[in-house]
Amino acid sequence: MTKFSKSEMFKVLVNSEYEILFNKLKAAAPDSFELTLVDFSAPDEKLNSLLCTTDAIIGQVNLSDAQYESAERLKIIQTLSAGFDRIELAKAMRYKVTIATNNGANAISVAEHVLMLIFALYRQLLFHHHSVTNGPWKNLKHTNRELSGKTLGIYGLGGRVAEKFRYHQLSRSKNYVYPPYY
């Protein structure tokens, strides 16, 4: 294992919003990375001194002008989510800090979840669940319905919706999208 001096370390501050992931992040980081868990919601002198030597931040953090000025080495703020709505992009750009997101990282999971909800609604899952859990199963007034052969319209075909569409095509339904993605 190679030892790195303190000055050679790539210093990363991890916002406390990711505390549950911190040990995994630390274990997966290269030896040259020094990860420190901090609470950006309560800035103090310790945080300000850490910012002076920070290369990267992981978290949805909106730094003040004074914090950006302290963080002269800061090059990137990485969120572990699709958005960056709590970060002022113009301010980050002014200080030449890149904002990176995980947009699209879970597109397939989201697509599967949306299709699961479509199936649950179409097949009246809640009615059947309550019928089974609250007494004898009564399926007399609700006939079994299938999605196969039905039509599904999708508006606004972005990356995640495109995944939903691909999964839905497996059900042999008629599919219409706007705007067309292919």
Secondary structure as the mmCIF struct_conf table of DSSP 4:
data_model
#
loop_
_struct_conf.conf_type_id
_struct_conf.id
_struct_conf.beg_label_comp_id
_struct_conf.beg_label_asym_id
_struct_conf.beg_label_seq_id
_struct_conf.end_label_comp_id
_struct_conf.end_label_asym_id
_struct_conf.end_label_seq_id
TURN_TY1_P TURN_TY1_P1 LYS A 6 GLU A 8
BEND BEND1 MET A 9 MET A 9
STRN STRN1 PHE A 10 ASN A 15
HELX_RH_3T_P HELX_RH_3T_P1 SER A 16 TYR A 18
HELX_RH_AL_P HELX_RH_AL_P1 GLU A 19 ALA A 28
BEND BEND2 ALA A 29 ALA A 29
TURN_TY1_P TURN_TY1_P2 ASP A 31 SER A 32
STRN STRN2 PHE A 33 VAL A 38
TURN_TY1_P TURN_TY1_P3 PHE A 40 SER A 41
BEND BEND3 ALA A 42 ALA A 42
HELX_RH_AL_P HELX_RH_AL_P2 GLU A 45 LEU A 51
TURN_TY1_P TURN_TY1_P4 CYS A 52 THR A 53
BEND BEND4 ASP A 55 ASP A 55
STRN STRN3 ALA A 56 ILE A 58
BEND BEND5 GLY A 59 GLN A 60
HELX_RH_AL_P HELX_RH_AL_P3 ASP A 65 SER A 70
TURN_TY1_P TURN_TY1_P5 GLU A 72 ARG A 73
STRN STRN4 ILE A 76 GLN A 78
BEND BEND6 LEU A 80 ALA A 82
TURN_TY1_P TURN_TY1_P6 ASP A 85 ARG A 86
BEND BEND7 ILE A 87 ILE A 87
HELX_RH_AL_P HELX_RH_AL_P4 LEU A 89 ARG A 94
TURN_TY1_P TURN_TY1_P7 TYR A 95 LYS A 96
STRN STRN5 THR A 98 ALA A 100
TURN_TY1_P TURN_TY1_P8 ASN A 103 ASN A 106
HELX_RH_AL_P HELX_RH_AL_P5 ALA A 107 TYR A 122
TURN_TY1_P TURN_TY1_P9 ARG A 123 GLN A 124
HELX_RH_AL_P HELX_RH_AL_P6 LEU A 125 THR A 133
TURN_TY1_P TURN_TY1_P10 ASN A 134 ASN A 134
BEND BEND8 GLY A 135 PRO A 136
BEND BEND9 LEU A 140 HIS A 142
TURN_TY1_P TURN_TY1_P11 SER A 148 GLY A 149
STRN STRN6 THR A 151 TYR A 155
BEND BEND10 GLY A 156 GLY A 156
HELX_RH_AL_P HELX_RH_AL_P7 GLY A 159 GLN A 169
TURN_TY1_P TURN_TY1_P12 LEU A 170 ARG A 172
STRN STRN7 LYS A 174 TYR A 178
BEND BEND11 PRO A 179 PRO A 179
#
